[in-house]
Structures are given as structure tokens and as C-alpha cells.
Amino acid sequence: MSAHTRYAAVVLLAALAVGCTRPHPVPRPALRPSPEPTPRAHAGAPVTRAADRQPFTLVAAGDVHPSDREVLATARRDAAHDGYDYRPMLKGVRPVISAADLALCHLDAPLGPLTGPFTGYPVLQAPPQIATALKATGYDSCATASHHALDRGVPGVRRTLEALDTVGLRHAGSARDAAEAARPALLRAPGGARVAQLAYTYGTGSGRRPAYAPWAVNLLDAKRIVKDARAARRAGADVVVVSPYWGTEYRTAPDARQIRLARLLTASETGGRPDIDLIVGTRAHTPQPYEKVNGTWVVYGLGDQLSGVMKQPSGNWGSIARFRFAPPHRAGERWRVTAAEYVPQFAQQGARVRVRDLTRTGGHDRIRKEIGKAVLSRGAGADGLTMGR
């Protein structure tokens, strides 16, 4: 890292807290799993032997839309002075996110400079302070591949990843160069397990990938995903998680492409071991089913985690997926999912947007019921999926 880059990172880190430190001081980092970009990054450090690795819990949540008009306005009000503070909006789900050993998010907008401008649909650009809030909520890694990833071109990709790097969030799905695009987000859980997150999008809208930067955003392609998953396994991943940005907006049922890709990806094996251990999808703006496909859990759509007023009310609904993984009985076998849960959540609109955990919030019985109906609509209950807290 050059001296200029180091200086820019320090300035950004200080500035990200501006407007959100007085009423809500940034918490000191908790004992969270250490990010591990490659095995080489920890050369010489103690490494847990595969046989000694312990079970861990992973959560994944839906799309975060930080530049929606109502969300932007709330972040401004919650800052109480210049800046943007997204933490109060996410406070309601923080206990679920921060309690997990690993937590994955999805960021659905490129981040702009601190001075803005910040814009909503159709060309998005969000305040970089959302990165501070996601880290404070307990997230470890964020998928950044989406229809809007290139709304601000390659410079927007660069700004987004620099903001995530500054607060200590790993990321997958977009990149600043070919080398970065070839590396998975490799995380280490407290018990020693290594988890890779891979992310892809069905397309990039009006912001097409430039010919000089085909690595800027990962596109959905079954062969590419399998190749990347196998590479992540060779890099030491015990569990490989794929975060696809796919599906038809406001459609509860998965579409034909989702079903086809889910079958292809979960059927892929190397040496009798599945190449992919979990799929957690986003983009549909509504909760979609969980289903075991070829013995692997697939979440077709998590819905939205943080959003403003949407075209349909279900655009403010989401589920948080929670899976408990246990090490294999014998070396070379896959890690087993021993518990599968969903937590219904709701981005409540009003004078200020607030994300509610519907297992801890009174009322909203109809929304809770509709989310459960969608999540369980492909028989996940028979495979052990339950509503968690």
C-alpha cells in the first residue's frame, strides 16, 4: 500500500464516523472472526488443524438499499448533524447478526465520495457511512455484485471496495483488478473453519462492464461459479457459500433460471464432495423459498433487509437465514448443516425507517405469516427448517 493510499484510508476512516459518532459512538471491535484473504496472509500464524475445527453459525441477510429516498432521509436525521448514520435503522436486527460466528450481507448500491451526490433509482450512489453501519451491526463480508454495481462505473466499484476495506469488511462480487477478482472472500470462524463467499449478478443494467475491465463485476455463469468454488476449496475453504443476485422482482416463486442454476450448482462435485455448500440469493425484493436441492440448502431469495417505500409492500420484507455447520466425521467429506432457521424481518416505514426483527416485535402478524408462507413453500419445513429467534 502506497503512502498516498494509506493516508486516504486514514482520512476515509475518520470521515466515515463524521455525523454518526456523538449520539451513537462507534463500538470497539468485538472478538469477531479474522478475515483471511489467502492462506499465505496468515503464514507463520497458528492455524487450527482441520481435525480440530469446531462448529460455527452463519447468517445471511437480504439486499441493503442505502440510497432509497426514505432511507437516505432517515440516515440524515439519525446523524443529528452533518453526515449519515445508518446504525439506528439496523439496530433491531443487530442481536441476530452480531450473535453469529459469521455474517454475510448484500450491498445493492455503489458508494460515493463523502461529498456526494447521493442518488436513488435509476442510477444509484450511496453515502460511504453505510459501511460503518454494516460493520457495527456485525457483518463480516458483503456481496457487491448487483444490477447496480456499475451505475458509477469502475470508479464507483473502487470507491465502494475502498470504503468496505477501511472499516474491515470483506467483499465478493466486484473487483478493482483481475487479481482481486480471482480471490474469494475467505473468512475464518472462531473455531477455525474457513468459509469462502463468492458473489455473482445476472446482469449490470445500463452500467455495462467495460471491455478494459471485464473483472469489475462477476456475472452469473455456472461454469465460472464451479471453477471459482473449486479454486476456493484449493485455497483452504471448508465451506463455500455462493451469493447470487438473480430472480424476478416481486415474484415469490423462483423462476426457471434460478431453479436450473440451483440444480446445476448443487450437483457439481469433486472427488465425491459437493463443490458448493450453501446458496443464499438476493434481488427479488421479496422473500422466496428455502429448499434443499441435491442435499444442499438453497435460499432462492432473502428479500430486502433495508429499503424505502417500494413498488409493492413485500419489498420491505425479508428473512435472515441462519445455518449451523458441523465438521465432517471423516477427512475429505463435506461440513454438515445441523440446524437451519429463518428469522422474518421488516423494514418499517414512517417518520424514520426501522428494521424490525419480527420474532421480537409485537404485531405485524400478517407480514410474519406471509414471509413464513413464502419461505416454506417448497417443502423446507420437512427438511428441518424452522423459524428462529
LUMKOL-956799 format. One line per field, with one value per residue (C-alpha): residue number from 0; residue in three letters; x, y, z. Coordinates in pm, 1 decimal. Each point is the difference from the previous one (the first is absolute). Last residue first. Example, Ala and Ser with C-alpha at 12.3 -4.5 7.8 and 13.67 -1.06 7.14 Angstrom:
n = 1 0;
res = ser ala;
u = 1367.0 -137.0;
v = -106.0 -344.0;
w = 714.0 66.0;
***
This chain:
n = 388 387 386 385 384 383 382 381 380 379 378 377 376 375 374 373 372 371 370 369 368 367 366 365 364 363 362 361 360 359 358 357 356 355 354 353 352 351 350 349 348 347 346 345 344 343 342 341 340 339 338 337 336 335 334 333 332 331 330 329 328 327 326 325 324 323 322 321 320 319 318 317 316 315 314 313 312 311 310 309 308 307 306 305 304 303 302 301 300 299 298 297 296 295 294 293 292 291 290 289 288 287 286 285 284 283 282 281 280 279 278 277 276 275 274 273 272 271 270 269 268 267 266 265 264 263 262 261 260 259 258 257 256 255 254 253 252 251 250 249 248 247 246 245 244 243 242 241 240 239 238 237 236 235 234 233 232 231 230 229 228 227 226 225 224 223 222 221 220 219 218 217 216 215 214 213 212 211 210 209 208 207 206 205 204 203 202 201 200 199 198 197 196 195 194 193 192 191 190 189 188 187 186 185 184 183 182 181 180 179 178 177 176 175 174 173 172 171 170 169 168 167 166 165 164 163 162 161 160 159 158 157 156 155 154 153 152 151 150 149 148 147 146 145 144 143 142 141 140 139 138 137 136 135 134 133 132 131 130 129 128 127 126 125 124 123 122 121 120 119 118 117 116 115 114 113 112 111 110 109 108 107 106 105 104 103 102 101 100 99 98 97 96 95 94 93 92 91 90 89 88 87 86 85 84 83 82 81 80 79 78 77 76 75 74 73 72 71 70 69 68 67 66 65 64 63 62 61 60 59 58 57 56 55 54 53 52 51 50 49 48 47 46 45 44 43 42 41 40 39 38 37 36 35 34 33 32 31 30 29 28 27 26 25 24 23 22 21 20 19 18 17 16 15 14 13 12 11 10 9 8 7 6 5 4 3 2 1 0;
res = arg gly met thr leu gly asp ala gly ala gly arg ser leu val ala lys gly ile glu lys arg ile arg asp his gly gly thr arg thr leu asp arg val arg val arg ala gly gln gln ala phe gln pro val tyr glu ala ala thr val arg trp arg glu gly ala arg his pro pro ala phe arg phe arg ala ile ser gly trp asn gly ser pro gln lys met val gly ser leu gln asp gly leu gly tyr val val trp thr gly asn val lys glu tyr pro gln pro thr his ala arg thr gly val ile leu asp ile asp pro arg gly gly thr glu ser ala thr leu leu arg ala leu arg ile gln arg ala asp pro ala thr arg tyr glu thr gly trp tyr pro ser val val val val asp ala gly ala arg arg ala ala arg ala asp lys val ile arg lys ala asp leu leu asn val ala trp pro ala tyr ala pro arg arg gly ser gly thr gly tyr thr tyr ala leu gln ala val arg ala gly gly pro ala arg leu leu ala pro arg ala ala glu ala ala asp arg ala ser gly ala his arg leu gly val thr asp leu ala glu leu thr arg arg val gly pro val gly arg asp leu ala his his ser ala thr ala cys ser asp tyr gly thr ala lys leu ala thr ala ile gln pro pro ala gln leu val pro tyr gly thr phe pro gly thr leu pro gly leu pro ala asp leu his cys leu ala leu asp ala ala ser ile val pro arg val gly lys leu met pro arg tyr asp tyr gly asp his ala ala asp arg arg ala thr ala leu val glu arg asp ser pro his val asp gly ala ala val leu thr phe pro gln arg asp ala ala arg thr val pro ala gly ala his ala arg pro thr pro glu pro ser pro arg leu ala pro arg pro val pro his pro arg thr cys gly val ala leu ala ala leu leu val val ala ala tyr arg thr his ala ser met;
u = -3517.1 -38.7 -277.2 60.2 156.3 27.7 -27.0 -379.4 -17.1 190.3 -286.4 -0.4 -236.7 180.4 162.1 -305.5 -249.3 236.1 26.6 -378.1 -54.1 245.7 -160.6 -348.5 106.2 157.9 -64.4 261.7 369.2 255.4 -67.1 -76.6 352.2 -74.0 200.0 -80.5 -67.3 -70.5 -320.0 -160.7 105.0 74.1 270.2 -129.3 169.3 -74.4 276.1 70.2 153.8 209.4 180.9 255.6 136.8 287.8 355.5 92.0 223.9 375.6 93.6 -263.2 -289.0 -35.8 7.5 -330.1 -182.0 -291.9 -202.8 -186.0 -187.2 -132.0 -332.5 -135.9 -295.9 5.7 -42.0 -299.9 -195.5 22.7 162.8 231.1 11.6 351.7 222.8 220.6 -4.2 -161.5 -111.8 213.0 -57.4 62.5 147.3 159.2 104.8 200.4 -111.5 -58.9 -224.9 -121.2 -239.5 -50.7 -273.7 -14.1 -28.2 -70.9 216.5 107.1 370.6 162.7 117.9 165.3 155.0 178.6 260.9 138.0 256.5 -182.3 236.9 22.3 350.5 -117.3 -372.5 -249.3 -362.8 -64.3 109.3 -202.1 -318.5 17.2 74.4 -310.1 -226.4 122.4 -34.2 -354.5 -123.3 -9.6 -347.1 -68.7 20.8 49.5 298.4 94.8 304.5 373.3 278.6 187.8 185.1 195.1 132.9 296.2 75.9 334.7 186.6 374.5 113.7 -69.9 -363.4 -11.9 134.8 -271.0 -263.3 146.0 -17.4 -353.9 -105.8 164.5 -169.1 -341.2 17.0 -142.7 210.1 281.1 60.1 314.7 193.8 -99.3 188.3 138.8 -313.3 -214.2 -261.9 -336.5 -151.5 -347.5 -104.8 278.8 -113.6 -92.2 233.0 271.7 145.8 244.5 45.1 262.1 -11.0 294.2 -73.2 229.0 -245.8 -27.5 -100.4 261.0 -101.1 110.4 -152.5 92.4 299.2 -4.8 -170.9 278.2 259.8 -202.5 -23.1 -220.3 -256.4 -366.9 -183.2 147.9 75.6 179.1 -92.2 277.3 -126.0 250.2 -33.1 -373.3 62.1 275.6 -229.3 -272.9 235.6 158.0 -332.4 -116.2 318.5 -76.7 -329.3 -240.3 -303.9 244.0 -117.6 -365.2 -120.9 196.9 332.5 100.7 -34.0 98.1 227.1 33.0 -326.8 -53.7 -230.4 303.1 152.7 -319.8 -30.6 354.4 -47.7 -323.9 213.9 120.6 -307.0 -190.5 5.1 -269.4 -102.5 -369.8 -83.8 152.0 273.6 270.2 214.7 218.4 253.0 117.4 78.9 -249.4 -90.9 -139.9 -344.6 -151.1 220.7 -64.6 86.5 176.9 48.0 244.3 7.4 -356.2 -105.1 76.3 -259.1 -290.1 61.0 49.7 -342.3 -179.2 303.9 3.0 -175.4 187.8 330.4 -58.1 155.9 57.5 201.4 -38.2 -201.7 -257.0 132.6 -342.1 -157.8 244.6 -31.3 -378.5 5.4 228.5 -225.0 -311.6 157.7 153.9 379.4 88.8 -179.9 124.5 -106.7 -59.8 162.9 241.4 80.0 270.6 37.5 314.3 107.3 364.4 322.1 232.3 30.0 73.2 289.6 -46.7 262.1 243.2 156.5 317.1 -175.5 -326.4 -25.2 129.0 -326.6 -174.9 -233.9 -47.5 -231.3 19.0 -312.3 -147.1 121.7 -181.8 132.5 -63.9 -341.0 -36.0 -165.9 -374.2 -122.5 336.5 157.0 -224.0 48.6 369.6 85.6 64.6 227.0 254.2 18.4 14.3 292.6 189.8 -66.1 111.6 324.2 69.8 -72.1 236.0 274.6 -35.9 -144.1;
v = -1602.9 -290.2 -113.0 -362.6 -183.9 -374.5 -162.7 -32.3 373.1 74.2 -133.6 245.2 259.6 27.4 341.0 141.3 -105.2 112.6 345.9 18.3 -100.1 256.7 266.9 -92.0 -5.0 346.9 46.1 -30.4 3.4 -260.9 -270.7 271.2 142.3 356.0 226.5 365.2 279.9 336.8 207.7 -320.9 -315.7 -330.2 -209.3 -345.2 -316.8 -371.8 -218.3 -321.8 -315.0 -301.8 -222.0 -279.7 108.2 -240.7 83.1 -207.6 -306.6 3.2 -95.6 -208.2 87.4 335.5 328.3 155.8 293.0 186.5 199.9 328.5 174.7 350.0 54.1 303.7 231.0 363.6 -85.4 -207.7 328.2 38.6 275.4 72.0 271.0 -8.1 -304.2 -187.3 -379.9 -86.2 -348.4 -301.5 -164.2 -347.4 -125.5 -328.7 -264.2 -288.8 -366.2 -3.1 302.2 76.7 291.2 348.0 189.2 368.5 314.7 311.7 258.3 -266.3 98.9 -245.5 -361.2 -212.0 -321.9 -240.8 -276.1 27.0 -236.9 -306.6 -282.4 -322.8 78.7 333.4 58.7 217.5 -97.1 303.4 236.6 -156.0 -37.6 354.2 132.8 -164.9 109.7 358.6 7.9 -134.5 259.3 -37.5 53.2 318.3 229.3 362.5 37.2 -309.3 -196.4 60.0 156.0 -315.1 -37.9 -328.6 -143.7 -241.8 -179.8 -149.5 253.0 -65.2 170.5 -325.7 28.8 358.8 -114.4 -265.1 262.4 233.2 -269.6 -91.8 365.0 50.3 -309.7 104.0 356.4 292.7 309.8 118.7 376.2 203.9 -294.4 80.8 331.1 118.7 -110.1 207.5 -188.9 153.1 260.3 10.0 -316.7 -210.9 -358.4 -331.3 84.4 -201.1 -49.2 -245.5 -27.0 -239.6 -143.8 -124.3 -189.7 79.8 2.9 379.9 -1.4 86.2 190.3 -31.0 256.5 -173.6 104.8 7.2 340.0 147.3 -113.9 132.2 352.4 221.8 -268.6 -85.3 -307.6 -53.0 222.5 -4.4 269.3 160.1 359.4 130.0 -304.9 60.9 364.9 -99.2 -259.4 253.3 268.5 -245.5 -126.8 358.9 81.5 -303.5 149.3 193.9 -221.4 -290.5 -197.6 83.2 -337.1 -162.1 -146.7 157.4 -294.2 108.0 -159.5 3.7 158.5 85.3 300.5 223.1 -127.2 66.7 344.1 107.9 -116.0 199.1 307.4 -15.8 200.2 -161.7 32.5 -149.0 69.9 -89.3 32.6 192.2 260.8 123.6 284.1 -44.8 187.0 -315.6 -158.0 -251.7 -355.4 -238.0 -138.9 -339.7 -107.7 -362.9 -128.1 -301.8 -77.0 -243.7 -128.4 120.8 208.8 327.9 -61.3 -111.5 266.2 268.7 -56.0 286.2 227.9 10.0 335.9 143.1 -87.8 182.5 330.9 260.7 320.6 351.1 12.6 -216.2 -304.5 -161.4 270.3 -57.9 -376.3 38.7 217.0 -244.1 -292.6 182.4 91.0 -341.7 42.9 -259.5 -292.5 -304.1 -323.3 -310.8 -166.7 -287.7 -170.8 -256.0 -206.5 -197.5 -352.4 -53.7 -72.9 -249.5 -252.8 277.8 119.2 352.6 234.5 190.6 284.8 -57.1 60.4 175.8 194.6 -307.5 -180.4 272.0 289.3 -106.6 222.8 -60.4 -128.2 251.2 85.9 330.2 320.4 301.2 145.9 315.1 259.4 48.5 349.4 166.4 -234.7 -9.9 324.2 -56.2 -368.0 -63.2 305.1 -150.3 -322.8 194.7 214.6 -306.5 -181.6 298.6 21.2 -368.3 35.9 296.5 -183.2 -291.0 -335.4;
w = 1715.5 -240.4 -232.2 -96.7 -293.0 65.5 -341.9 26.2 73.5 -318.4 -211.4 -287.3 148.9 336.0 -61.0 -175.8 269.0 275.3 -154.0 -36.4 365.5 133.8 -217.4 122.5 365.1 -18.1 372.2 272.5 -83.1 107.7 -260.4 -253.9 17.8 -103.2 -231.5 68.8 -249.1 160.8 -26.3 -120.1 -180.9 171.2 -164.5 103.7 121.3 13.0 153.4 -187.2 140.9 -102.0 252.4 -42.8 -337.5 -63.2 -111.6 -303.0 0.9 -56.6 354.8 177.3 231.9 -169.9 192.3 113.7 -161.2 158.3 -249.0 43.0 -280.0 71.0 -172.7 -174.5 -42.1 -110.8 -368.2 108.0 16.3 -380.7 -202.9 293.3 267.6 141.7 43.5 247.3 22.1 -330.6 -103.2 86.8 -337.5 -137.7 326.4 -103.0 252.1 -147.1 -6.4 -375.0 50.8 353.3 -25.1 143.0 -176.9 -98.6 208.8 -207.5 -171.3 -257.2 13.2 243.8 19.2 269.8 -136.5 237.8 -11.0 -352.8 -153.7 127.6 105.2 -203.0 -122.2 -134.8 -22.8 -188.0 63.6 221.4 -275.0 -280.7 204.2 133.8 -347.3 -146.6 285.2 -14.3 -377.6 9.6 247.8 376.1 150.0 196.3 -301.8 97.0 -235.0 -198.7 113.2 28.5 207.9 94.4 333.9 -8.2 326.8 5.1 327.5 102.6 -212.8 -22.0 -319.9 -185.8 111.6 -124.0 -337.9 -17.0 73.1 -263.9 -267.8 104.4 -21.2 -339.8 -143.4 135.0 -129.6 192.3 -64.7 227.1 1.7 -81.3 -148.3 -359.1 43.2 -335.8 -185.3 233.4 201.0 -77.7 228.4 -152.6 179.6 146.0 -54.8 168.5 288.5 174.7 349.9 161.2 377.2 133.1 352.2 203.7 320.0 294.0 288.9 -7.4 -369.5 -262.7 -311.5 -363.1 -236.1 -321.8 -208.5 -382.2 -15.6 211.3 -251.6 -293.1 139.5 215.0 72.2 28.8 128.5 345.3 297.7 335.5 249.4 205.7 18.9 -256.1 -223.5 -39.2 -93.8 -245.2 -154.9 -68.2 -129.4 -245.6 -128.1 -49.3 -191.6 -223.5 -108.3 217.9 -68.6 -28.5 303.7 -70.2 -132.7 280.9 108.5 333.0 239.4 351.7 258.2 379.4 110.8 365.4 4.3 53.2 -324.5 -194.6 159.7 -85.3 -359.6 -22.6 72.5 -362.9 -104.8 -288.5 -378.6 -219.7 -358.2 -40.0 286.7 286.5 16.5 232.7 -133.3 193.3 214.9 175.8 -335.8 -136.5 86.2 -259.3 79.1 83.2 290.6 99.3 346.4 148.1 371.0 160.8 359.0 48.7 301.4 -179.4 -271.1 219.2 267.2 -272.5 -150.1 176.8 -7.0 -380.6 -38.1 298.8 -169.5 -327.8 107.9 -269.5 15.7 136.9 323.0 179.5 -189.1 37.6 -214.9 -286.4 19.2 -3.9 -313.0 -177.8 90.5 -117.1 -333.8 -67.0 -0.2 266.2 -165.6 195.7 -165.3 207.3 299.6 58.6 329.0 77.8 317.2 76.1 89.4 105.3 -184.6 168.7 -284.6 -247.8 215.5 131.1 -140.3 221.3 -195.6 -204.3 -329.6 69.5 -324.4 -183.4 66.4 -200.4 75.1 363.0 196.5 376.2 168.2 246.3 348.5 12.1 -154.5 221.8 -66.3 -210.3 219.4 -58.5 91.5 -66.1 -254.7 -303.8 -191.0 -51.6 55.8 -366.9 -2.2 235.4 -198.5 -326.7 117.0 120.9 -327.8 -205.2 199.6 -53.5 -372.4 -27.9 191.7 -240.1 101.9;
***
